[in-house]
Amino acid sequence: LSMAEYPPPTMRRTTLRLAVSDVQGRPLAGARVCLDLDMPDCPAMPLNRPQAVEVAPGTYEAAALFAMAGYWQARVEVEGEERQVYTFYLRVK
């Protein structure tokens, strides 16, 4: 997971980029990539599920908007040959 700007700003769209590969390390084209952005310290935060689109073979991007500063969790689900779930933790300024 990489970002156009880190730490990402609040209330301004930023691009999240995911490079997805198969077990042999080849780019995984045509996968279904879903994101779920959550702020664990704020359970009342509304759903934040930006849509990821494939921009090149194995490269997916999503436009994210973080409502407030603090620590966030990005859960990424990849469905290709098999289903994998990854969790990333990030700080928003």
Secondary structure, DSSP 8 states (H G I E B T S, - for coil): -EESSSS--BTS-EEEEEE-B-TTS-B-TT-EEEEEEE-TT-TT------B-EEEETTEEEEEE-B-SSEEEEEEEEEESSSEEEEEEEEEE-
